[in-house]
Amino acid sequence: MANLSTSYMGFNLKNPIIVGSSGLTNSVENIVEIEKNGAAAVVLKSLFEEQINHTISKTMHSTADNFSYPEADDYISNYTRQNDVDIYLKLIKGAKEKVQIPVIASINCISSADWISFANKIQDAGADGLELNIFILPSDPKHDASQNEAVYFEIIENVRKQLSIPIAVKISSYFSGFANTAVKLSWTGINGLVFFNRFFSPDIDIDNFKVTATNVFSQPEELAMSLRWVAMLSSRLHCDVAASTGIHDGAAVIKQLLAGAKATQISTILYKKGFEQIGVMLKELEAWMDKHNFSKLDDFIGKMSIKELENPAAYERVQFMKHFSGIE
Ligand SMILES: Cc1cc2nc3c(=O)[nH]c(=O)nc-3n(C[C@H](O)[C@H](O)[C@H](O)COP(=O)(O)O)c2cc1C
């Protein structure tokens, strides 16, 4: 029988499927079900930096004047009432009592301010690791790329000073020099990078004149974006890479491993098909490994990364040309 184990962030995982941060990982009951269905690790729903700052009685604006949004205050205040940090710490402790798989906490952050001192509590509560979900929307015309990017490095440096547990950083592809930034991030001592975070998008309700949220769940076609970057960078990074977004079946897991990911994170497919889909995907992975005579993941992780290919243009090409697209 194929050995599905892999190492990611310093964890020995029994297989490469991690349930990504989402509402699905926000209760101990669900986390128990996730483990029963075969996932190798779980990333908890993110706690927002603003929630932490609110709880430690700082005003939101003192933390990140340049990046916070006054109109978000009410939303965050309400959200905080329902989801204060104590509940989050209880979630970590509760999950650790009930499951054996690594429990990775998650913080959604936009600055390296007051909230950082709280990171210790996450470690003390028993989290096995911490995933920092960092995103600075480059929407402020007064900030150039280097100013926005400096925040990522500050956050990592400050959090690393506080913690001894492994740290992963989940990023988007919104960087002007993505490869350069990703490699530099991988040198900061973090244990993993997650490619990519995915955001829901704004839409406009044209009858009620309201901005609404759309596109909450991914489509399988969205796999291509992270697949390209995992393949291009996995061999150049100084930390593990986990793939996220558009992974809806076993074939997508296999593709990401071939591209060089050490693990994959899934969310949307579990909302759509339930936790049983974890087992289905693992069976697909196993059947494919048997078919191709791979006895362990290391036999093929990175086999299709840019380092292993004679013609890297397959990943580097972005413009249509008949030769590459097969379409005139
Ligand atoms: C309803 C929902 C809630 C999410 N909440 C979070 C979150 O709190 N923190 C986070 O880092 N990612 C969050 N995500 C993003 C997922 O972890 C994942 O990166 C993204 O959905 C892409 O993976 P998928 O294609 O498997 O859904 C959420 C996704 C969904 C669908």
Ligand as a Chemical Component Dictionary entry (heavy atoms), coordinates in Angstrom:
data_LIG
# 
_chem_comp.id                   LIG 
_chem_comp.type                 NON-POLYMER 
_chem_comp.pdbx_formal_charge   0 
_chem_comp.three_letter_code    LIG 
# 
loop_
_chem_comp_atom.comp_id 
_chem_comp_atom.atom_id 
_chem_comp_atom.alt_atom_id 
_chem_comp_atom.type_symbol 
_chem_comp_atom.charge 
_chem_comp_atom.model_Cartn_x 
_chem_comp_atom.model_Cartn_y 
_chem_comp_atom.model_Cartn_z 
_chem_comp_atom.pdbx_ordinal 
LIG C1  C1  C 0 -16.477 30.487 3.954  1  
LIG C2  C2  C 0 -14.987 30.631 3.934  2  
LIG C3  C3  C 0 -14.324 31.196 5.023  3  
LIG C4  C4  C 0 -12.938 31.363 4.987  4  
LIG N1  N1  N 0 -12.316 31.910 6.068  5  
LIG C5  C5  C 0 -10.957 32.014 6.068  6  
LIG C6  C6  C 0 -10.254 32.509 7.179  7  
LIG O1  O1  O 0 -10.822 32.855 8.210  8  
LIG N2  N2  N 0 -8.908  32.587 7.098  9  
LIG C7  C7  C 0 -8.200  32.192 5.994  10 
LIG O2  O2  O 0 -6.972  32.259 5.991  11 
LIG N3  N3  N 0 -8.836  31.721 4.914  12 
LIG C8  C8  C 0 -10.188 31.616 4.924  13 
LIG N4  N4  N 0 -10.830 31.124 3.827  14 
LIG C9  C9  C 0 -10.029 30.796 2.631  15 
LIG C10 C10 C 0 -9.707  29.308 2.582  16 
LIG O3  O3  O 0 -8.891  28.896 3.668  17 
LIG C11 C11 C 0 -8.980  28.964 1.279  18 
LIG O4  O4  O 0 -7.723  29.622 1.260  19 
LIG C12 C12 C 0 -9.746  29.386 0.044  20 
LIG O5  O5  O 0 -11.134 29.130 0.199  21 
LIG C13 C13 C 0 -9.235  28.638 -1.182 22 
LIG O6  O6  O 0 -9.331  27.238 -1.018 23 
LIG P1  P1  P 0 -10.548 26.395 -1.684 24 
LIG O7  O7  O 0 -10.468 26.619 -3.130 25 
LIG O8  O8  O 0 -10.285 24.984 -1.270 26 
LIG O9  O9  O 0 -11.802 26.936 -1.091 27 
LIG C14 C14 C 0 -12.206 30.938 3.850  28 
LIG C15 C15 C 0 -12.876 30.351 2.774  29 
LIG C16 C16 C 0 -14.249 30.180 2.799  30 
LIG C17 C17 C 0 -14.933 29.537 1.625  31 
# 
loop_
_chem_comp_bond.comp_id 
_chem_comp_bond.atom_id_1 
_chem_comp_bond.atom_id_2 
_chem_comp_bond.value_order 
_chem_comp_bond.pdbx_ordinal 
LIG C1  C2  SING 1  
LIG C2  C3  SING 2  
LIG C2  C16 DOUB 3  
LIG C3  C4  DOUB 4  
LIG C4  N1  SING 5  
LIG C4  C14 SING 6  
LIG N1  C5  DOUB 7  
LIG C5  C6  SING 8  
LIG C5  C8  SING 9  
LIG C6  O1  DOUB 10 
LIG C6  N2  SING 11 
LIG N2  C7  SING 12 
LIG C7  O2  DOUB 13 
LIG C7  N3  SING 14 
LIG N3  C8  DOUB 15 
LIG C8  N4  SING 16 
LIG N4  C9  SING 17 
LIG N4  C14 SING 18 
LIG C9  C10 SING 19 
LIG C10 O3  SING 20 
LIG C10 C11 SING 21 
LIG C11 O4  SING 22 
LIG C11 C12 SING 23 
LIG C12 O5  SING 24 
LIG C12 C13 SING 25 
LIG C13 O6  SING 26 
LIG O6  P1  SING 27 
LIG P1  O7  DOUB 28 
LIG P1  O8  SING 29 
LIG P1  O9  SING 30 
LIG C14 C15 DOUB 31 
LIG C15 C16 SING 32 
LIG C16 C17 SING 33 
# 
